[in-house]
Amino acid sequence: MVLALLGGGGMVAGGLYFRSVNSGIERVDAFGDVPEAERPQVIEKAKDAMNILILGSDTRDPENSGGSRTDTIILAHLPNDRSSAQLISIPRDTWVSVPQSKTGRGGRDAKINAAYAWGGVPLMVQTLEKFTGVRIDHVTMVDFAGFKDIVDALGGIEVTVEKGFTSTHSLNPDSRRTFEAGRQTFDGAAALDYARERYAFADGDFARIRHQQQVIKAILDKAASGGTLASPAKLNSFVRATTNAVAVDKSMSLVNLAMELRHLRSDQLGFYTCPTKGTGMIGTESVVLADTAKARALFDAVRRDSVDEITSIQPRS
């Protein structure tokens, strides 16, 4: 989305700035250990669509004491005509079949985010492809430690808090932050606290997903505003903060993506959540149970690049 804004703002013309941005983004080997024979095949009519796996990890999250896991999992679908984007959040505790990694870990049912702990990005790709039947074209990883700097570089974002709550896992010294109901401006620390809190809500991770989707939209709205695009200094600070916070797979062409998405704005984004039957217990673990029939229909619509079906199967969050 940052790249799309650059394209829309006319900053790719010279090329030098864009190459500088490109060189500053970390690259990861996302597909090297994914067996090609086990990957989903692309349907002819959807060959020009693009599916990007977005992974978010909060390395400073005080809730997380069990090693590297991905707390945010989003499948972003870009249709053939690039006229919109559909972002489907998958709860991190969704119970799925995790393939065996190259090192022999996995090979059993588990929470979906365990795949990253057991086999890094390649096993996460393999697990998502097995669960959804959708071939992943690219991967983007976002470090929440740098997410705060992105929001601060924008001068804060506007978010409407539906219902007031208190976070007990805040970045504040006392680990507490209270959010009042209503429209307000968040700085980076407040936005991060808002986006990662789940224990304050009866529906836990589902509330966190809704808040993360709110924050994504708010960031894009602010970045696309005239004040940001018209100020080279502000836009540069935003772009630099973003490149420090993200990593992408080795094959992603940032220039091509920027040109293809240069007209995209927040009202053309659809936010969805993988259909579930709610939560339950499997052994001693609290898990999210996927509604397999509805999820299969949703992801089959993604695989066939049928945007109308995606919308009808899963209304916007």
Kinemage of the C-alpha trace (Angstrom):
@kinemage 1
@onewidth
@group {chain A} dominant
@subgroup {mainchain}
@vectorlist {calphas} color= white
{ca met a 1} P 0.000 0.000 0.000
{ca val a 2} L 2.922 2.308 0.701
{ca leu a 3} L 4.221 1.538 -2.778
{ca ala a 4} L 0.816 2.264 -4.260
{ca leu a 5} L 0.850 5.684 -2.614
{ca leu a 6} L 4.280 6.370 -4.039
{ca gly a 7} L 2.985 5.551 -7.494
{ca gly a 8} L -0.084 7.722 -7.002
{ca gly a 9} L 2.045 10.556 -5.675
{ca gly a 10} L 4.218 10.589 -8.763
{ca met a 11} L 7.382 9.771 -6.852
{ca val a 12} L 8.425 6.803 -8.986
{ca ala a 13} L 9.161 8.877 -12.064
{ca gly a 14} L 12.809 9.537 -11.306
{ca gly a 15} L 13.511 5.966 -10.264
{ca leu a 16} L 16.396 6.774 -7.925
{ca tyr a 17} L 14.217 7.267 -4.866
{ca phe a 18} L 12.281 4.111 -5.592
{ca arg a 19} L 15.438 2.044 -6.006
{ca ser a 20} L 16.667 3.418 -2.703
{ca val a 21} L 13.441 2.354 -1.003
{ca asn a 22} L 13.638 -1.034 -2.679
{ca ser a 23} L 17.210 -1.655 -1.486
{ca gly a 24} L 16.231 -0.843 2.097
{ca ile a 25} L 13.661 -3.621 2.426
{ca glu a 26} L 14.756 -6.948 3.890
{ca arg a 27} L 14.224 -10.033 1.718
{ca val a 28} L 13.306 -13.504 2.977
{ca asp a 29} L 13.372 -16.912 1.313
{ca ala a 30} L 9.670 -17.718 1.559
{ca phe a 31} L 9.327 -20.547 -0.950
{ca gly a 32} L 12.655 -22.393 -1.106
{ca asp a 33} L 11.548 -25.237 1.173
{ca val a 34} L 7.955 -25.467 -0.097
{ca pro a 35} L 7.562 -28.683 -2.178
{ca glu a 36} L 6.324 -27.591 -5.601
{ca ala a 37} L 4.435 -30.847 -6.156
{ca glu a 38} L 2.242 -30.135 -3.130
{ca arg a 39} L 1.358 -26.543 -4.052
{ca pro a 40} L -2.103 -25.557 -5.400
{ca gln a 41} L -2.358 -25.032 -9.124
{ca val a 42} L -3.468 -21.690 -10.567
{ca ile a 43} L -6.730 -21.563 -12.536
{ca glu a 44} L -6.291 -20.088 -16.026
{ca lys a 45} L -8.859 -17.311 -15.593
{ca ala a 46} L -7.198 -16.243 -12.328
{ca lys a 47} L -3.601 -16.332 -13.563
{ca asp a 48} L -3.236 -12.549 -13.366
{ca ala a 49} L -4.646 -12.283 -9.849
{ca met a 50} L -2.197 -12.047 -6.952
{ca asn a 51} L -2.360 -13.499 -3.446
{ca ile a 52} L -0.080 -12.060 -0.773
{ca leu a 53} L 0.365 -13.614 2.659
{ca ile a 54} L 0.815 -10.898 5.302
{ca leu a 55} L 2.348 -12.012 8.602
{ca gly a 56} L 2.656 -9.816 11.671
{ca ser a 57} L 4.784 -10.637 14.698
{ca asp a 58} L 5.102 -8.688 17.932
{ca thr a 59} L 8.538 -9.563 19.288
{ca arg a 60} L 7.987 -7.273 22.268
{ca asp a 61} L 4.560 -8.647 23.184
{ca pro a 62} L 4.624 -9.464 26.928
{ca glu a 63} L 1.907 -12.071 26.332
{ca asn a 64} L 4.231 -14.069 24.103
{ca ser a 65} L 6.727 -16.185 26.029
{ca gly a 66} L 6.753 -19.242 23.825
{ca gly a 67} L 9.097 -18.459 20.970
{ca ser a 68} L 8.493 -17.017 17.504
{ca arg a 69} L 4.851 -17.023 16.453
{ca thr a 70} L 2.795 -14.941 14.067
{ca asp a 71} L 0.015 -13.082 15.843
{ca thr a 72} L -1.445 -11.645 12.633
{ca ile a 73} L -2.198 -13.713 9.530
{ca ile a 74} L -3.883 -12.070 6.528
{ca leu a 75} L -4.409 -13.381 3.018
{ca ala a 76} L -4.608 -10.374 0.676
{ca his a 77} L -6.205 -11.046 -2.711
{ca leu a 78} L -5.609 -8.646 -5.603
{ca pro a 79} L -8.016 -9.394 -8.486
{ca asn a 80} L -6.997 -9.570 -12.136
{ca asp a 81} L -8.051 -5.981 -12.780
{ca arg a 82} L -6.458 -4.606 -9.557
{ca ser a 83} L -9.599 -2.539 -8.958
{ca ser a 84} L -9.856 -3.604 -5.315
{ca ala a 85} L -8.265 -5.788 -2.659
{ca gln a 86} L -9.776 -8.357 -0.315
{ca leu a 87} L -7.953 -8.874 3.002
{ca ile a 88} L -8.981 -12.031 4.849
{ca ser a 89} L -7.809 -12.351 8.462
{ca ile a 90} L -7.225 -15.851 9.792
{ca pro a 91} L -7.328 -16.172 13.606
{ca arg a 92} L -3.939 -17.245 14.911
{ca asp a 93} L -5.470 -20.066 17.015
{ca thr a 94} L -7.291 -21.690 14.078
{ca trp a 95} L -6.892 -25.476 14.350
{ca val a 96} L -5.432 -26.836 11.102
{ca ser a 97} L -3.251 -29.582 9.696
{ca val a 98} L 0.380 -28.423 9.695
{ca pro a 99} L 2.628 -30.253 7.196
{ca gln a 100} L 5.982 -31.590 8.312
{ca ser a 101} L 8.851 -29.136 7.934
{ca lys a 102} L 12.171 -29.878 6.283
{ca thr a 103} L 13.657 -30.445 9.731
{ca gly a 104} L 10.924 -32.893 10.716
{ca arg a 105} L 8.805 -30.637 12.914
{ca gly a 106} L 5.039 -30.412 12.509
{ca gly a 107} L 3.262 -33.133 10.600
{ca arg a 108} L 0.203 -32.917 12.851
{ca asp a 109} L -2.839 -30.825 13.717
{ca ala a 110} L -2.083 -27.639 15.641
{ca lys a 111} L -2.850 -23.947 15.915
{ca ile a 112} L -2.020 -22.319 12.606
{ca asn a 113} L 0.574 -19.957 14.025
{ca ala a 114} L 2.630 -22.916 15.272
{ca ala a 115} L 3.691 -23.445 11.657
{ca tyr a 116} L 5.925 -20.367 11.802
{ca ala a 117} L 7.555 -21.514 15.058
{ca trp a 118} L 8.237 -24.949 13.602
{ca gly a 119} L 9.347 -24.102 10.096
{ca gly a 120} L 9.473 -20.347 9.553
{ca val a 121} L 7.925 -18.657 6.530
{ca pro a 122} L 8.107 -21.684 4.169
{ca leu a 123} L 6.094 -23.906 6.528
{ca met a 124} L 3.636 -21.063 7.095
{ca val a 125} L 3.162 -20.778 3.324
{ca gln a 126} L 2.761 -24.540 3.006
{ca thr a 127} L 0.213 -24.628 5.860
{ca leu a 128} L -1.845 -21.751 4.448
{ca glu a 129} L -1.870 -23.275 0.973
{ca lys a 130} L -2.994 -26.618 2.376
{ca phe a 131} L -5.720 -24.991 4.488
{ca thr a 132} L -7.051 -22.600 1.824
{ca gly a 133} L -6.247 -24.281 -1.486
{ca val a 134} L -4.982 -20.868 -2.636
{ca arg a 135} L -1.493 -20.530 -4.122
{ca ile a 136} L 0.518 -17.826 -2.364
{ca asp a 137} L 2.392 -15.574 -4.789
{ca his a 138} L 4.206 -13.329 -2.322
{ca val a 139} L 4.846 -12.880 1.382
{ca thr a 140} L 5.133 -9.699 3.442
{ca met a 141} L 6.213 -9.739 7.074
{ca val a 142} L 5.525 -6.830 9.437
{ca asp a 143} L 7.431 -6.368 12.692
{ca phe a 144} L 5.126 -4.727 15.227
{ca ala a 145} L 8.157 -3.216 16.948
{ca gly a 146} L 8.488 -0.982 13.884
{ca phe a 147} L 4.736 -0.561 13.408
{ca lys a 148} L 4.713 2.102 16.144
{ca asp a 149} L 7.220 4.189 14.155
{ca ile a 150} L 5.035 3.995 11.027
{ca val a 151} L 2.089 5.573 12.854
{ca asp a 152} L 4.295 8.206 14.483
{ca ala a 153} L 5.785 9.127 11.096
{ca leu a 154} L 2.243 9.909 9.929
{ca gly a 155} L 1.614 12.161 12.915
{ca gly a 156} L -0.911 9.710 14.365
{ca ile a 157} L -4.074 8.101 13.004
{ca glu a 158} L -7.807 8.602 13.575
{ca val a 159} L -9.717 5.611 14.983
{ca thr a 160} L -13.251 5.251 16.335
{ca val a 161} L -13.310 3.097 19.476
{ca glu a 162} L -16.615 1.257 19.517
{ca lys a 163} L -16.591 0.454 23.239
{ca gly a 164} L -14.232 1.697 25.927
{ca phe a 165} L -11.778 -0.748 27.511
{ca thr a 166} L -8.511 -0.930 29.440
{ca ser a 167} L -5.466 -2.737 28.081
{ca thr a 168} L -3.313 -4.439 30.700
{ca his a 169} L -0.493 -5.191 28.244
{ca ser a 170} L 0.301 -1.617 27.287
{ca leu a 171} L 3.634 -0.067 26.329
{ca asn a 172} L 3.096 2.357 29.219
{ca pro a 173} L 5.358 1.893 32.275
{ca asp a 174} L 2.459 0.534 34.364
{ca ser a 175} L 1.329 -1.742 31.486
{ca arg a 176} L -2.119 -0.107 31.437
{ca arg a 177} L -3.876 2.136 28.929
{ca thr a 178} L -7.544 3.090 28.947
{ca phe a 179} L -9.390 3.683 25.686
{ca glu a 180} L -12.546 5.781 25.795
{ca ala a 181} L -15.367 5.155 23.328
{ca gly a 182} L -15.531 7.537 20.358
{ca arg a 183} L -13.348 9.086 17.675
{ca gln a 184} L -9.784 9.857 18.737
{ca thr a 185} L -6.215 10.257 17.561
{ca phe a 186} L -3.671 7.548 18.375
{ca asp a 187} L 0.081 7.945 18.372
{ca gly a 188} L 2.181 4.891 17.556
{ca ala a 189} L 2.231 3.446 21.071
{ca ala a 190} L -1.534 3.821 21.520
{ca ala a 191} L -2.208 2.321 18.076
{ca leu a 192} L -0.043 -0.696 18.902
{ca asp a 193} L -1.742 -1.198 22.269
{ca tyr a 194} L -5.137 -0.956 20.578
{ca ala a 195} L -4.222 -3.372 17.775
{ca arg a 196} L -2.775 -6.131 19.935
{ca glu a 197} L -5.124 -6.221 22.954
{ca arg a 198} L -7.376 -9.265 23.181
{ca tyr a 199} L -7.854 -10.158 26.850
{ca ala a 200} L -10.123 -7.168 27.474
{ca phe a 201} L -12.834 -8.639 25.231
{ca ala a 202} L -15.233 -11.537 25.528
{ca asp a 203} L -14.491 -12.520 21.923
{ca gly a 204} L -10.710 -12.197 22.375
{ca asp a 205} L -8.799 -12.566 19.145
{ca phe a 206} L -11.839 -11.723 17.016
{ca ala a 207} L -11.933 -8.256 18.618
{ca arg a 208} L -8.206 -7.916 18.006
{ca ile a 209} L -8.711 -8.776 14.327
{ca arg a 210} L -11.400 -6.086 14.012
{ca his a 211} L -9.091 -3.535 15.597
{ca gln a 212} L -6.157 -4.500 13.383
{ca gln a 213} L -8.376 -4.039 10.340
{ca gln a 214} L -9.431 -0.615 11.654
{ca val a 215} L -5.797 0.405 12.091
{ca ile a 216} L -4.783 -0.777 8.606
{ca lys a 217} L -7.565 1.325 7.084
{ca ala a 218} L -6.679 4.333 9.257
{ca ile a 219} L -3.013 4.161 8.232
{ca leu a 220} L -3.920 4.059 4.549
{ca asp a 221} L -6.411 6.917 4.957
{ca lys a 222} L -3.809 9.086 6.670
{ca ala a 223} L -1.019 8.154 4.254
{ca ala a 224} L -3.268 8.954 1.285
{ca ser a 225} L -4.281 12.333 2.680
{ca gly a 226} L -3.134 15.474 0.943
{ca gly a 227} L -1.023 16.516 3.920
{ca thr a 228} L 1.152 13.435 3.654
{ca leu a 229} L 1.392 13.089 -0.114
{ca ala a 230} L 2.049 16.796 -0.604
{ca ser a 231} L 4.938 16.834 1.850
{ca pro a 232} L 8.102 15.065 0.603
{ca ala a 233} L 9.527 15.134 4.137
{ca lys a 234} L 6.455 13.532 5.732
{ca leu a 235} L 6.108 10.960 2.987
{ca asn a 236} L 9.784 10.096 3.158
{ca ser a 237} L 9.605 9.610 6.942
{ca phe a 238} L 6.585 7.352 6.496
{ca val a 239} L 8.212 5.301 3.746
{ca arg a 240} L 11.488 4.917 5.644
{ca ala a 241} L 9.668 3.813 8.804
{ca thr a 242} L 7.757 1.259 6.743
{ca thr a 243} L 10.819 -0.189 5.040
{ca asn a 244} L 12.396 -0.657 8.473
{ca ala a 245} L 9.359 -2.574 9.690
{ca val a 246} L 8.720 -4.960 6.792
{ca ala a 247} L 10.370 -7.793 4.911
{ca val a 248} L 9.208 -9.329 1.624
{ca asp a 249} L 9.970 -12.453 -0.369
{ca lys a 250} L 12.829 -12.464 -2.852
{ca ser a 251} L 10.683 -12.397 -5.992
{ca met a 252} L 8.331 -9.515 -5.220
{ca ser a 253} L 8.737 -6.653 -7.709
{ca leu a 254} L 8.129 -3.489 -5.748
{ca val a 255} L 8.103 -1.284 -8.843
{ca asn a 256} L 5.491 -3.405 -10.609
{ca leu a 257} L 3.327 -3.595 -7.510
{ca ala a 258} L 3.441 0.182 -7.061
{ca met a 259} L 2.340 0.802 -10.620
{ca glu a 260} L -0.439 -1.771 -10.460
{ca leu a 261} L -1.883 -0.457 -7.190
{ca arg a 262} L -1.365 3.272 -7.610
{ca his a 263} L -5.119 3.974 -7.734
{ca leu a 264} L -6.016 1.873 -4.677
{ca arg a 265} L -7.512 3.632 -1.651
{ca ser a 266} L -9.130 2.445 1.578
{ca asp a 267} L -12.700 2.444 0.235
{ca gln a 268} L -11.581 -0.166 -2.306
{ca leu a 269} L -10.362 -2.524 0.413
{ca gly a 270} L -12.636 -5.244 1.738
{ca phe a 271} L -11.837 -6.677 5.187
{ca tyr a 272} L -13.022 -10.185 6.006
{ca thr a 273} L -12.436 -12.927 8.573
{ca cys a 274} L -12.109 -16.639 7.863
{ca pro a 275} L -15.462 -18.275 8.748
{ca thr a 276} L -15.392 -20.062 12.092
{ca lys a 277} L -17.669 -21.973 14.420
{ca gly a 278} L -16.226 -20.130 17.406
{ca thr a 279} L -13.780 -21.410 19.989
{ca gly a 280} L -13.394 -24.747 21.700
{ca met a 281} L -10.981 -27.014 23.544
{ca ile a 282} L -8.819 -29.666 21.917
{ca gly a 283} L -6.952 -31.442 24.660
{ca thr a 284} L -5.650 -28.687 26.911
{ca glu a 285} L -5.582 -26.047 24.168
{ca ser a 286} L -8.139 -23.321 23.540
{ca val a 287} L -8.522 -23.124 19.777
{ca val a 288} L -10.572 -21.493 17.033
{ca leu a 289} L -12.628 -23.990 15.051
{ca ala a 290} L -12.900 -23.187 11.349
{ca asp a 291} L -16.255 -23.548 9.631
{ca thr a 292} L -14.735 -25.819 7.016
{ca ala a 293} L -17.644 -25.711 4.554
{ca lys a 294} L -17.896 -21.905 4.521
{ca ala a 295} L -14.116 -21.479 4.575
{ca arg a 296} L -13.763 -23.854 1.628
{ca ala a 297} L -16.339 -21.862 -0.356
{ca leu a 298} L -14.674 -18.535 0.523
{ca phe a 299} L -11.181 -19.589 -0.434
{ca asp a 300} L -12.414 -21.341 -3.562
{ca ala a 301} L -13.883 -17.975 -4.619
{ca val a 302} L -10.459 -16.419 -3.961
{ca arg a 303} L -8.785 -19.155 -6.000
{ca arg a 304} L -11.165 -18.455 -8.908
{ca asp a 305} L -10.802 -14.658 -8.529
{ca ser a 306} L -14.550 -14.258 -7.990
{ca val a 307} L -14.770 -11.030 -5.988
{ca asp a 308} L -18.597 -10.966 -5.999
{ca glu a 309} L -18.673 -14.429 -4.438
{ca ile a 310} L -16.136 -13.453 -1.785
{ca thr a 311} L -18.388 -10.559 -0.769
{ca ser a 312} L -21.546 -12.666 -0.735
{ca ile a 313} L -19.999 -15.522 1.236
{ca gln a 314} L -18.282 -13.326 3.821
{ca pro a 315} L -19.689 -9.806 4.316
{ca arg a 316} L -17.140 -7.097 5.163
{ca ser a 317} L -15.933 -7.052 8.748
